[in-house]
């Protein structure tokens, strides 16, 4: 009986110690989470020295975000022409629970070509941290595998020689009118390999301004023109205007859209202009989005227009 009492006493002491340790242990704090990370346009992990760089991520804090920091650091074992690293800190997200981190910043002229670590650090106000490590390759413009650049972008009415937009001359009245058929002509230089280009029209009220073809929400987007080039062996220009040489004399097929049409010009199947993208008077974006599918390098450009009667 005495042995049983001693065993019981020891068991109670052990349970008491375990309970005390459990009560004294640190609480488990919630940590931030991150998704939809895009490092570079179309998530291509490419940066161009002296040019704009795209970063996107959706962050949910454990409690509340304290700060967001981005670092570009050299890789162990890589050879560089000179030492270089980079850091940016954004504090405007402090105190928020959910944030879309959509940033454009310039890769400094002092940057050095090569492969680097791209580190996103999310610090929570509760003291926890989340670190995401990706790769990035920095190029000078002249060393890019392909360097597409916008050459011309015209929104015009050929019937009265009116320009709603002229990229080269930075002119145009900014108006598109119900019932008129407009040309949306785009030319890009310095392309090779294969690529695809969209010209789109989007009502500003949707707050949708995609920066890559993959990001287009077609429920909100009127497709003006889809064009493609395949296996260009050397660098050249590419336009969405087609010359039909199968007839004599050759004819020009212009990228046209009738403002107020029942269907857009999406391929392979046209989309009805209904629902969220139904025609409405007001402010629109008209844009072009290009992706070189051979080298995964993208380009986009937008301007503002107003739809009137």
Backbone bond lengths (Angstrom), bond angles and torsions (degrees), N, CA, C in turn:
res aa  C-N    CA-C-N  psi(-1)  N-CA   C-N-CA  omega(-1)  CA-C   N-CA-C  phi
1 X - - - 1.475 - - 1.520 110.97 -
2 X 1.376 115.51 -41.11 1.467 119.57 -179.92 1.522 110.71 -63.85
3 X 1.327 116.87 -38.64 1.472 121.45 178.60 1.530 110.84 -62.33
4 X 1.327 114.55 -43.83 1.472 118.74 179.86 1.520 110.69 -61.99
5 X 1.377 116.32 -39.27 1.467 118.68 179.16 1.518 111.29 -65.84
6 X 1.344 116.30 -38.67 1.468 119.21 178.92 1.520 111.54 -65.25
7 X 1.330 116.24 -41.19 1.476 120.82 178.02 1.517 110.40 -62.33
8 X 1.327 116.08 -42.76 1.456 120.66 179.81 1.527 110.75 -64.01
9 X 1.348 115.70 -39.98 1.472 120.27 179.78 1.522 110.46 -64.46
10 X 1.336 115.67 -44.64 1.468 119.30 178.84 1.536 111.60 -62.60
11 X 1.325 115.97 -38.12 1.461 120.21 179.00 1.519 110.99 -64.10
12 X 1.367 115.23 -42.11 1.472 118.38 179.08 1.517 111.20 -65.70
13 X 1.346 117.67 -38.91 1.468 121.27 177.99 1.523 109.96 -63.15
14 X 1.346 117.39 -43.64 1.475 121.85 179.79 1.515 111.75 -62.14
15 X 1.341 115.65 -44.78 1.466 119.39 179.48 1.512 110.94 -64.35
16 X 1.353 116.30 -36.39 1.457 119.96 178.30 1.511 111.33 -65.07
17 X 1.359 115.87 -42.00 1.462 120.03 178.55 1.528 110.75 -64.57
18 X 1.322 117.46 -41.94 1.468 121.75 179.43 1.513 110.89 -62.38
19 X 1.352 115.79 -43.63 1.459 120.81 179.10 1.512 110.79 -62.70
20 X 1.368 115.74 -41.30 1.457 120.20 179.99 1.513 110.85 -64.17
21 X 1.355 116.79 -42.74 1.471 120.70 178.69 1.520 111.22 -62.89
22 X 1.350 116.23 -40.15 1.463 120.61 179.78 1.516 110.81 -63.65
23 X 1.364 114.96 -39.82 1.462 118.72 -179.03 1.521 111.43 -69.73
24 X 1.372 116.60 -31.45 1.450 120.71 -176.85 1.522 113.15 -85.25
25 X 1.372 119.31 -12.80 1.460 121.48 -177.31 1.525 110.66 -68.68
26 X 1.345 114.67 151.95 1.456 120.82 -178.70 1.526 110.31 -68.04
27 X 1.332 117.11 140.22 1.467 119.21 176.40 1.531 110.73 -68.60
28 X 1.312 116.77 148.11 1.465 121.73 177.43 1.524 108.23 -81.80
29 X 1.336 116.22 116.83 1.470 121.24 -177.54 1.521 110.33 -90.67
30 X 1.326 118.16 142.65 1.463 120.52 176.77 1.525 110.34 -69.85
31 X 1.331 117.25 139.85 1.457 121.65 -178.83 1.528 109.93 -107.98
32 X 1.339 117.50 159.02 1.468 119.87 178.68 1.529 111.37 -65.53
33 X 1.331 115.09 158.66 1.464 121.13 172.89 1.518 108.17 -129.48
34 X 1.332 116.30 158.16 1.459 121.08 -176.38 1.519 109.01 -144.05
35 X 1.336 116.63 143.98 1.458 121.39 176.63 1.523 108.87 -151.32
36 X 1.337 115.28 174.49 1.474 122.66 -179.95 1.532 112.02 53.65
37 X 1.336 115.63 43.05 1.463 120.40 -179.31 1.528 109.45 -77.19
38 X 1.333 116.04 129.29 1.462 122.39 175.15 1.525 108.11 -126.53
39 X 1.314 116.18 114.27 1.458 122.17 177.58 1.526 107.35 -105.70
40 X 1.326 116.34 100.40 1.460 121.38 -172.69 1.512 110.84 91.55
41 X 1.343 115.74 156.86 1.459 120.05 178.61 1.519 110.37 -58.80
42 X 1.327 116.09 134.11 1.459 122.97 -176.98 1.532 111.07 59.94
43 X 1.352 115.56 24.33 1.468 121.81 177.14 1.538 111.47 57.09
44 X 1.355 116.28 40.06 1.466 119.10 -174.10 1.524 114.04 -89.84
45 X 1.334 117.67 -3.25 1.464 122.19 177.83 1.530 111.91 56.09
46 X 1.342 115.29 39.14 1.465 122.03 177.90 1.521 109.11 -124.89
47 X 1.317 116.59 133.00 1.451 122.66 174.21 1.521 109.70 -123.42
48 X 1.345 115.66 144.37 1.463 120.78 -179.75 1.521 108.37 -113.08
49 X 1.311 116.02 124.65 1.457 121.41 -176.47 1.523 110.38 -62.12
50 X 1.351 115.71 126.72 1.459 121.43 -179.65 1.509 114.62 86.83
51 X 1.345 117.35 1.26 1.464 120.63 -178.07 1.530 111.67 -121.78
52 X 1.323 113.60 170.61 1.459 121.83 -178.98 1.530 110.90 -66.45
53 X 1.337 114.96 143.55 1.460 121.35 178.05 1.520 109.43 -127.02
54 X 1.330 116.44 139.59 1.466 123.59 -175.19 1.520 110.18 -105.02
55 X 1.354 115.23 132.25 1.467 122.05 173.69 1.519 108.70 -135.26
56 X 1.321 116.20 135.18 1.461 120.70 176.37 1.528 108.91 -140.30
57 X 1.332 116.39 141.68 1.463 121.76 174.26 1.519 108.46 -162.97
58 X 1.324 116.68 144.35 1.465 122.95 173.11 1.520 108.46 -102.64
59 X 1.335 115.62 121.50 1.463 121.23 -174.10 1.526 109.76 -117.24
60 X 1.325 115.97 134.84 1.461 122.46 170.68 1.522 106.86 -118.11
61 X 1.326 116.70 121.40 1.457 121.15 -178.33 1.522 111.08 -72.51
62 X 1.345 115.98 157.34 1.453 119.67 169.28 1.518 109.16 -66.19
63 X 1.331 115.84 -48.93 1.469 122.39 171.96 1.519 109.13 -122.51
64 X 1.359 116.82 -70.45 1.456 121.48 173.78 1.525 108.40 -145.24
65 X 1.340 115.70 145.74 1.457 120.34 179.98 1.529 109.46 -67.94
66 X 1.323 115.60 138.51 1.459 120.86 172.87 1.533 109.62 -96.82
67 X 1.352 116.94 -56.94 1.457 120.10 177.13 1.522 109.63 -154.77
68 X 1.338 114.32 163.55 1.464 122.64 176.07 1.524 107.15 -122.47
69 X 1.313 115.89 127.00 1.464 119.97 -179.92 1.526 110.13 -125.49
70 X 1.332 116.01 137.86 1.459 122.48 176.12 1.521 107.97 -119.47
71 X 1.321 115.80 132.40 1.466 120.89 177.65 1.530 109.45 -128.44
72 X 1.328 115.61 142.75 1.464 122.18 170.74 1.522 105.82 -117.37
73 X 1.349 116.27 112.79 1.455 121.47 -171.68 1.529 110.75 -123.68
74 X 1.333 116.99 147.15 1.473 119.35 179.81 1.522 111.80 -65.11
75 X 1.315 115.23 152.70 1.460 122.32 178.89 1.520 109.92 -93.28
76 X 1.305 116.21 140.53 1.460 120.75 175.66 1.530 109.82 -63.40
77 X 1.324 115.84 130.94 1.463 120.58 178.60 1.514 114.02 92.88
78 X 1.353 118.41 -14.87 1.465 121.29 177.67 1.527 110.10 -81.30
79 X 1.317 116.39 148.06 1.453 122.09 177.61 1.540 109.34 -103.89
80 X 1.342 115.99 133.09 1.457 121.80 -179.08 1.528 109.60 -127.08
81 X 1.324 115.23 152.73 1.462 119.91 179.77 1.527 111.28 -65.33
82 X 1.337 117.22 -30.31 1.462 122.24 177.72 1.524 107.91 -161.39
83 X 1.332 118.35 160.86 1.468 120.37 179.97 1.529 110.78 -67.74
84 X 1.330 115.21 140.09 1.475 119.79 176.82 1.518 109.19 -162.24
85 X 1.323 116.21 140.61 1.462 122.44 169.64 1.518 108.30 -152.94
86 X 1.328 116.39 169.94 1.464 119.96 -168.00 1.520 109.03 -149.82
87 X 1.350 115.96 146.30 1.467 120.43 178.18 1.523 109.92 -148.54
88 X 1.315 115.62 140.30 1.462 123.08 173.15 1.521 108.29 -131.90
89 X 1.336 116.52 139.68 1.464 121.83 176.44 1.521 108.46 -123.63
90 X 1.337 116.33 131.25 1.462 121.97 177.65 1.527 108.77 -116.85
91 X 1.318 115.84 120.09 1.456 121.18 -178.89 1.528 112.82 -104.55
92 X 1.340 117.69 -1.66 1.467 119.28 -176.34 1.528 112.56 -70.81
93 X 1.332 117.11 -12.18 1.463 119.82 178.43 1.528 112.29 -89.30
94 X 1.323 117.31 -2.15 1.459 122.17 -177.30 1.529 110.82 -57.33
95 X 1.331 115.31 132.52 1.457 120.93 177.52 1.512 114.83 88.24
96 X 1.345 117.78 -2.53 1.464 120.41 179.57 1.530 110.08 -94.35
97 X 1.316 115.20 153.57 1.466 121.18 178.41 1.520 110.60 -92.59
98 X 1.332 116.78 -52.38 1.463 122.55 179.70 1.524 107.92 -117.95
99 X 1.323 117.53 131.72 1.461 120.66 -179.96 1.517 110.48 -144.33
100 X 1.333 114.77 140.18 1.458 120.69 168.05 1.523 107.05 -93.79
101 X 1.315 116.24 114.14 1.466 121.49 178.43 1.523 107.08 -89.34
102 X 1.314 116.07 94.53 1.471 121.02 178.90 1.518 107.10 -116.69
103 X 1.325 115.56 105.90 1.453 120.87 -173.42 1.530 111.43 -127.51
104 X 1.332 113.92 145.06 1.455 121.90 168.12 1.524 107.24 -123.62
105 X 1.307 116.46 126.14 1.460 120.44 176.84 1.533 108.74 -141.49
106 X 1.317 115.46 160.11 1.460 121.16 -176.99 1.525 110.65 -89.63
107 X 1.328 115.74 130.25 1.462 120.09 169.85 1.532 106.69 -70.05
108 X 1.326 118.83 119.69 1.468 120.24 -172.04 1.534 113.57 -58.34
109 X 1.337 114.69 150.49 1.458 120.77 177.19 1.524 111.11 -62.01
110 X 1.331 116.56 -23.17 1.460 120.54 -178.92 1.528 113.25 -81.18
111 X 1.344 116.78 -5.06 1.465 120.32 -178.48 1.526 110.48 -62.34
112 X 1.319 115.55 154.42 1.457 123.12 -178.19 1.526 109.04 -113.98
113 X 1.311 116.72 134.51 1.472 120.69 -179.53 1.525 111.65 -58.30
114 X 1.329 114.63 149.00 1.446 119.43 175.00 1.513 112.78 144.64
115 X 1.330 115.65 -176.75 1.456 122.48 178.59 1.524 109.03 -98.07
116 X 1.352 115.91 136.85 1.457 122.18 -174.80 1.523 110.75 -136.50
117 X 1.337 114.94 165.90 1.461 121.86 164.90 1.523 108.81 -83.43
118 X 1.336 115.81 135.21 1.461 121.42 172.92 1.524 105.97 -112.78
119 X 1.340 116.62 114.00 1.459 121.35 -172.04 1.527 109.95 -116.02
120 X 1.324 115.47 125.70 1.467 122.36 174.03 1.527 106.99 -106.60
121 X 1.332 116.35 122.40 1.459 121.35 179.49 1.522 109.52 -117.55
122 X 1.336 116.56 121.27 1.458 122.96 175.69 1.521 107.71 -106.62
123 X 1.339 117.16 119.17 1.458 122.11 177.28 1.518 109.04 -105.35
124 X 1.327 115.77 129.83 1.460 122.06 -179.32 1.531 109.83 -94.11
125 X 1.331 116.28 151.54 1.463 119.93 177.30 1.530 112.58 -64.49
126 X 1.353 116.46 -18.29 1.470 118.53 178.29 1.532 112.29 -84.78
127 X 1.339 116.26 3.30 1.459 120.51 176.58 1.513 115.14 97.10
128 X 1.336 118.49 -8.81 1.463 120.85 178.65 1.526 110.18 -82.73
129 X 1.338 115.19 162.33 1.455 120.81 -179.55 1.528 110.39 -138.10
130 X 1.320 114.50 153.66 1.466 121.21 171.64 1.517 107.60 -130.61
131 X 1.325 116.07 128.25 1.464 120.92 179.45 1.526 109.63 -119.46
132 X 1.330 116.30 128.58 1.465 122.45 176.67 1.518 107.67 -116.17
133 X 1.328 116.65 125.56 1.458 121.38 -178.02 1.527 109.04 -112.05
134 X 1.319 115.19 122.94 1.469 121.94 176.37 1.525 108.36 -125.07
135 X 1.312 116.57 177.27 1.451 121.44 175.56 1.521 110.83 -106.06
136 X 1.323 116.34 157.42 1.463 121.16 174.01 1.531 107.75 -149.41
137 X 1.328 116.03 141.62 1.457 121.91 174.48 1.515 108.49 -114.07
138 X 1.318 116.99 125.20 1.459 122.42 179.39 1.528 109.65 -100.02
139 X 1.354 114.50 132.84 1.453 121.76 178.27 1.526 109.51 -123.28
140 X 1.329 116.55 151.46 1.455 119.79 160.33 1.523 106.60 -79.05
141 X 1.352 118.83 153.85 1.468 119.94 -177.45 1.532 113.20 -54.02
142 X 1.331 116.78 -39.03 1.467 119.39 -176.18 1.524 112.96 -71.24
143 X 1.321 117.72 -16.25 1.465 120.42 -179.37 1.532 113.62 -102.62
144 X 1.335 117.39 3.60 1.458 119.54 175.93 1.525 110.27 -62.32
145 X 1.329 117.21 144.55 1.473 118.45 176.96 1.524 112.50 -63.95
146 X 1.329 117.04 -30.24 1.462 123.02 172.45 1.528 106.63 -155.30
147 X 1.332 116.59 143.53 1.465 120.13 -173.21 1.532 110.22 -132.71
148 X 1.350 117.76 73.00 1.472 119.63 -178.82 1.521 111.71 -64.96
149 X 1.337 115.68 135.98 1.455 121.84 179.28 1.530 109.11 -135.03
150 X 1.332 115.67 140.53 1.460 120.16 178.61 1.522 109.52 -68.46
151 X 1.331 115.46 126.04 1.457 121.20 -179.21 1.522 111.02 -100.96
152 X 1.335 117.09 -45.35 1.467 120.87 178.03 1.518 109.70 -151.73
153 X 1.342 115.22 151.51 1.461 122.23 178.25 1.528 105.44 -151.70
154 X 1.332 115.19 111.71 1.465 121.01 -176.39 1.519 110.38 -124.07
155 X 1.325 116.58 131.74 1.461 122.38 167.44 1.518 105.34 -115.30
156 X 1.343 116.96 111.91 1.466 119.14 -170.51 1.523 111.70 -142.98
157 X 1.319 114.44 155.98 1.457 122.63 173.32 1.522 107.80 -107.89
158 X 1.347 118.08 107.33 1.464 120.17 -176.20 1.528 113.54 -68.11
159 X 1.324 117.47 -18.27 1.465 120.00 -178.04 1.521 112.58 -70.94
160 X 1.325 116.88 -31.12 1.469 119.39 -179.05 1.530 112.63 -129.60
161 X 1.348 115.52 14.63 1.476 121.29 178.21 1.538 112.45 54.93
162 X 1.322 115.80 35.59 1.460 119.81 179.50 1.525 109.89 -97.93
163 X 1.336 115.78 136.25 1.452 121.29 178.50 1.527 109.60 -107.61
164 X 1.321 115.34 123.45 1.463 119.18 169.83 1.523 109.72 -80.44
165 X 1.359 116.07 -30.00 1.463 120.42 179.67 1.516 109.21 -157.05
166 X 1.332 115.83 136.75 1.463 122.65 175.27 1.523 107.23 -136.63
167 X 1.329 116.84 101.47 1.469 122.08 -175.20 1.521 112.08 -60.11
168 X 1.337 117.71 -43.78 1.458 120.56 -174.92 1.526 112.12 -63.96
169 X 1.333 116.75 -37.63 1.458 120.27 -177.28 1.525 113.15 -101.84
170 X 1.346 115.71 -0.54 1.476 120.82 -179.45 1.522 110.81 52.36
171 X 1.345 115.94 46.22 1.461 121.40 -179.58 1.518 109.57 -131.01
172 X 1.352 115.55 176.83 1.455 123.04 178.83 1.507 110.16 128.67
173 X 1.352 115.32 150.86 1.466 118.37 -177.08 1.520 113.02 -85.02
174 X 1.357 117.83 -6.16 1.460 121.08 175.84 1.518 114.33 72.01
175 X 1.349 117.65 17.75 1.462 120.53 -176.27 1.520 111.11 -114.86
176 X 1.325 116.24 136.21 1.458 122.35 166.68 1.520 106.29 -123.03
177 X 1.333 116.28 140.53 1.456 120.25 -169.88 1.521 111.56 -121.62
178 X 1.330 115.58 140.34 1.462 120.81 178.33 1.525 110.29 -55.88
179 X 1.315 115.49 133.24 1.458 121.05 176.38 1.509 114.67 93.44
180 X 1.334 119.16 -18.59 1.458 119.01 -178.72 1.527 110.63 -87.89
181 X 1.334 114.92 148.52 1.453 121.36 176.94 1.522 108.28 -100.75
182 X 1.332 115.52 120.42 1.453 121.51 -174.18 1.526 111.28 -113.97
183 X 1.323 114.78 150.27 1.459 122.32 173.38 1.523 108.25 -94.19
184 X 1.326 116.66 130.59 1.465 122.05 174.07 1.514 108.81 -115.85
185 X 1.324 116.49 84.73 1.461 122.16 -171.13 1.532 110.80 -98.33
186 X 1.335 115.78 130.42 1.461 121.47 179.42 1.520 109.08 -130.54
187 X 1.336 115.52 138.93 1.457 121.76 173.72 1.529 108.51 -130.05
188 X 1.338 116.02 134.12 1.463 122.91 178.37 1.520 108.20 -120.56
189 X 1.316 115.97 138.74 1.465 120.23 177.24 1.525 110.15 -107.58
190 X 1.338 114.95 166.07 1.475 123.15 176.58 1.526 112.61 64.30
191 X 1.327 117.21 46.28 1.464 119.42 176.54 1.528 109.88 -116.47
192 X 1.310 115.25 147.95 1.465 121.61 171.46 1.515 108.13 -150.59
193 X 1.339 116.29 174.10 1.454 118.71 -173.63 1.515 110.27 70.86
194 X 1.320 116.98 -143.90 1.467 122.18 -177.28 1.521 110.06 -117.34
195 X 1.337 115.31 150.54 1.459 119.42 179.94 1.511 112.01 -164.04
196 X 1.329 115.02 168.36 1.458 122.16 -177.61 1.511 109.09 -137.79
197 X 1.346 115.75 144.73 1.457 120.57 -178.24 1.526 110.40 -136.08
198 X 1.338 115.66 137.17 1.462 122.88 174.22 1.524 108.80 -116.72
199 X 1.325 116.06 138.96 1.461 121.73 163.27 1.523 105.90 -108.87
200 X 1.345 117.06 130.01 1.464 120.59 -171.25 1.526 110.69 -133.56
201 X 1.336 114.11 159.22 1.461 123.03 176.75 1.526 107.40 -131.10
202 X 1.350 117.14 124.24 1.460 121.16 -173.36 1.512 109.88 -135.60
203 X 1.336 116.11 127.84 1.458 121.13 175.98 1.536 109.34 -64.30
204 X 1.338 115.64 128.80 1.467 119.84 -176.18 1.533 113.27 -61.81
205 X 1.316 116.76 -24.36 1.472 118.88 -176.67 1.526 112.05 -62.99
206 X 1.340 117.32 -19.10 1.467 120.59 -179.29 1.534 112.24 -80.91
207 X 1.319 116.58 -10.10 1.468 120.10 -179.13 1.527 110.58 52.44
208 X 1.328 114.97 43.30 1.467 121.61 -177.65 1.525 108.19 -124.16
209 X 1.328 115.29 112.54 1.467 121.14 -178.11 1.531 107.47 -138.37
210 X 1.337 116.64 74.28 1.463 120.22 -174.06 1.524 111.80 -63.38
211 X 1.340 115.35 148.01 1.455 120.87 -179.16 1.522 112.13 -109.67
212 X 1.324 116.72 1.33 1.466 121.65 174.84 1.516 108.49 -146.82
213 X 1.316 116.23 157.63 1.464 120.85 179.77 1.526 110.41 -60.44
214 X 1.332 116.90 -38.98 1.467 120.64 -178.71 1.521 112.02 -62.94
215 X 1.332 117.42 -23.42 1.462 120.95 -176.25 1.528 112.89 -90.46
216 X 1.329 119.00 -0.89 1.466 120.94 -178.29 1.529 110.40 -67.64
217 X 1.326 116.47 127.42 1.460 122.69 171.80 1.528 106.64 -96.83
218 X 1.333 115.77 104.82 1.458 119.95 -173.14 1.524 112.84 -72.36
219 X 1.330 117.87 -12.47 1.457 119.77 175.06 1.526 111.15 -72.95
220 X 1.346 116.79 -16.40 1.463 121.79 -179.11 1.525 112.29 -115.71
221 X 1.322 117.67 -1.29 1.463 121.50 -167.77 1.521 111.70 -120.32
222 X 1.331 115.62 128.16 1.467 122.30 171.93 1.522 107.48 -91.77
223 X 1.327 116.91 121.22 1.459 121.30 -178.40 1.527 109.14 -87.72
224 X 1.309 114.64 119.58 1.465 121.39 -179.56 1.530 110.86 -83.12
225 X 1.340 114.91 -45.37 1.463 119.65 -177.61 1.517 109.63 -160.28
226 X 1.344 116.03 140.41 1.459 122.66 171.67 1.525 107.43 -118.60
227 X 1.324 116.90 128.54 1.465 121.67 -179.00 1.514 109.60 -134.89
228 X 1.329 115.84 156.03 1.457 120.03 -174.94 1.523 110.10 -146.92
229 X 1.327 116.28 146.00 1.470 120.44 169.77 1.520 108.15 -126.34
230 X 1.313 116.11 150.06 1.465 120.77 -173.05 1.529 109.70 -131.42
231 X 1.324 115.17 125.19 1.469 123.64 169.05 1.531 114.04 54.30
232 X 1.326 116.88 47.84 1.457 118.67 170.46 1.539 107.39 -66.34
233 X 1.334 118.89 121.44 1.476 119.71 -175.61 1.520 113.47 -73.66
234 X 1.320 117.47 -28.43 1.458 121.89 -179.26 1.526 109.28 -133.79
235 X 1.307 115.94 166.98 1.459 121.49 -177.73 1.519 110.87 -67.53
236 X 1.341 116.03 134.00 1.458 121.93 -178.61 1.519 109.32 -159.48
237 X 1.350 116.16 -179.11 1.461 120.97 176.73 1.520 110.39 -90.07
238 X 1.334 114.67 157.19 1.462 121.68 179.41 1.517 108.18 -139.41
239 X 1.335 116.80 131.23 1.459 121.81 -178.14 1.519 109.93 -129.16
240 X 1.350 115.88 153.38 1.460 119.55 175.65 1.526 112.35 -89.08
241 X 1.325 117.08 8.53 1.462 121.86 170.85 1.525 108.65 -90.74
242 X 1.313 117.20 129.74 1.466 121.88 -174.99 1.526 109.69 -108.76
243 X 1.347 115.58 134.27 1.462 121.26 174.78 1.528 108.38 -101.94
244 X 1.318 115.27 117.12 1.465 121.48 -179.19 1.520 109.00 -87.54
245 X 1.337 115.31 101.00 1.468 120.02 -178.03 1.531 112.08 -93.05
246 X 1.343 117.04 4.14 1.467 119.15 179.85 1.521 112.27 -80.73
247 X 1.327 116.35 -7.64 1.458 120.94 178.16 1.518 109.07 -118.30
248 X 1.319 115.46 161.22 1.455 120.22 -179.86 1.525 109.86 -126.14
249 X 1.324 118.81 122.72 1.463 125.12 -1.46 1.525 110.44 -74.75
250 X 1.348 117.49 161.20 1.470 120.49 179.00 1.530 111.06 -58.10
251 X 1.312 116.14 147.34 1.464 120.80 179.42 1.527 110.10 -119.21
252 X 1.317 114.88 162.13 1.455 121.55 179.47 1.532 108.79 -105.63
253 X 1.331 116.83 129.68 1.456 121.84 174.87 1.529 107.15 -103.07
254 X 1.327 115.02 106.09 1.454 120.14 -175.21 1.535 111.02 -83.12
255 X 1.319 117.93 148.36 1.475 121.33 175.91 1.529 110.28 -78.74
256 X 1.324 116.94 87.86 1.464 121.39 -173.85 1.525 112.17 -105.54
257 X 1.324 114.40 155.33 1.461 122.05 173.14 1.515 107.41 -144.75
258 X 1.315 116.49 131.58 1.460 120.88 174.36 1.524 108.54 -88.54
259 X 1.318 115.48 120.21 1.454 120.72 -178.48 1.528 108.66 -71.32
260 X 1.316 116.14 115.31 1.461 122.13 -174.14 1.514 112.88 107.08
261 X 1.355 117.76 3.25 1.470 121.51 -179.43 1.524 111.16 -63.18
262 X 1.337 116.41 152.99 1.460 121.38 179.00 1.527 112.25 -71.03
263 X 1.343 116.66 -30.33 1.460 121.40 -178.59 1.529 109.85 -130.15
264 X 1.339 115.84 152.08 1.459 118.68 176.17 1.529 109.57 -90.82
265 X 1.313 117.61 -165.04 1.463 122.06 -175.85 1.524 112.84 -111.96
266 X 1.322 116.59 30.32 1.455 119.39 179.22 1.530 110.29 -63.98
267 X 1.324 115.71 152.29 1.464 122.67 175.88 1.525 109.30 -124.64
268 X 1.326 118.02 145.44 1.465 127.61 5.41 1.525 114.57 -82.02
269 X 1.338 117.96 -8.60 1.459 121.11 -179.03 1.527 108.90 -127.87
270 X 1.341 116.10 129.68 1.465 120.32 177.62 1.522 110.11 -66.12
271 X 1.323 116.01 145.03 1.466 121.40 178.75 1.522 110.52 -100.11
272 X 1.329 118.24 136.57 1.471 119.51 173.75 1.527 110.14 -63.35
273 X 1.321 115.90 139.66 1.469 120.06 178.16 1.526 107.17 -87.72
274 X 1.327 114.51 79.31 1.465 121.88 -176.74 1.519 108.89 -134.98
275 X 1.323 115.76 179.71 1.457 120.36 176.64 1.510 112.16 62.92
276 X 1.337 116.83 -134.76 1.465 121.10 -176.41 1.522 112.55 -64.73
277 X 1.339 117.84 -24.28 1.460 118.74 -178.42 1.535 112.91 -99.77
278 X 1.328 117.27 15.31 1.465 120.15 176.39 1.528 110.37 -57.29
279 X 1.315 115.50 147.43 1.456 120.32 -178.85 1.529 111.08 -62.71
280 X 1.324 116.09 131.01 1.458 122.31 176.51 1.522 108.77 -142.51
281 X 1.311 116.33 144.56 1.452 119.54 173.15 1.527 108.79 -66.40
282 X 1.327 116.11 143.63 1.462 118.71 177.90 1.515 112.30 139.44
283 X 1.325 115.03 -161.56 1.465 122.48 -171.94 1.527 111.61 -90.52
284 X 1.334 114.79 135.23 1.461 122.68 -179.28 1.527 110.41 -131.02
285 X 1.332 115.19 159.27 1.453 122.28 162.48 1.525 107.83 -98.11
286 X 1.323 117.08 139.52 1.457 120.57 164.71 1.526 105.57 -118.92
287 X 1.325 116.00 130.17 1.454 118.65 -172.93 1.506 113.26 -144.18
288 X 1.324 114.59 163.71 1.458 121.27 171.86 1.524 108.01 -123.19
289 X 1.334 115.91 139.84 1.455 122.47 177.34 1.524 107.99 -130.56
290 X 1.309 115.32 126.57 1.466 120.84 -177.96 1.519 109.78 -126.22
291 X 1.323 116.57 137.32 1.454 121.40 172.47 1.509 109.80 -130.01
292 X 1.329 115.48 124.02 1.454 120.26 171.58 1.524 107.46 -83.16
293 X 1.324 116.28 107.94 1.459 120.73 -173.29 1.527 112.70 -76.05
294 X 1.309 117.45 -19.22 1.465 120.42 176.89 1.522 111.13 -71.87
295 X 1.340 116.49 -43.09 1.462 121.22 -174.13 1.535 112.80 -112.88
296 X 1.330 117.54 1.90 1.466 122.75 179.09 1.529 111.90 52.42
297 X 1.328 115.46 48.97 1.461 122.06 175.64 1.526 107.87 -120.66
298 X 1.340 116.39 130.47 1.460 121.46 -171.58 1.522 111.67 -116.99
299 X 1.332 114.03 164.47 1.460 122.18 179.65 1.520 107.13 -149.31
300 X 1.345 117.28 141.15 1.454 119.99 174.31 1.518 109.48 -144.24
301 X 1.335 115.18 157.80 1.468 120.82 178.30 1.531 107.86 -156.72
302 X 1.349 116.29 137.44 1.463 121.51 179.43 1.527 109.97 -129.73
303 X 1.331 114.42 153.57 1.450 121.75 167.53 1.523 108.52 -140.15
304 X 1.321 117.15 164.52 1.456 122.69 -177.76 1.526 110.38 -98.88
305 X 1.314 116.17 138.07 1.471 121.40 173.15 1.524 108.85 -136.42
306 X 1.311 115.82 163.25 1.461 121.46 178.28 1.525 108.60 -122.69
307 X 1.337 116.50 129.60 1.448 122.53 176.87 1.534 109.33 -88.36
308 X 1.329 115.38 122.20 1.463 121.69 -178.39 1.520 109.95 -127.14
309 X 1.325 115.54 171.42 1.465 119.72 177.03 1.520 110.36 -82.65
